[in-house]
Amino acid sequence: MPRPTARQLLALALLLAPAPLAAQQSGAQAPAPAPAPQAKPAQPLYTAGVPGPRLPEKDEAEIRRLMQVSADAWNRADLPGHVADYTENATMMTGRGPMPGREQIGRMLERGFWKDGKPVQQLRFEHLSVRALGRDHALVTGRFVLTGGGKADVSGWYSTTWERTAEGWRMIHDHSS
């Protein structure tokens, strides 16, 4: 079988690249970007269905429940409860590379997002997608949103890798940006 050319690979990449949600729903092309205003413009929201194998419903429901339990713990100022879903040796990707360990992850979150023993803003997760990475692993992607506290909302996309352990589903890696 002949190897694909660079042009063929580029065409395939363009076909598989996500498109903004508005363009997907209307069939129209995304509008040309407007001149940059003073404030940071809203970015297009990519929420196309993520293809891939599905976990059994009970496993997906459990991971979704754990994500909500984690956000609820954050919002009631329970940082140990928020990081309880991480394995002891989980990693979190940072600007300096992976940070190992649940304790270190908790301390980093406390330094960056808490004041006087409480979170500065409330947390919620949106656009959650759960995909199987085999029988005992899952990839969860979505958007985190921090609101309130007299500050501008902060949000970003995340991907987490989960593993089925003797204690149930636990997070082994977190990459939030």
Order of alpha helices (4+ residues) and beta strands (2+ residues): alpha-alpha-alpha-alpha-beta-beta-alpha-beta-beta-beta-beta-beta-beta
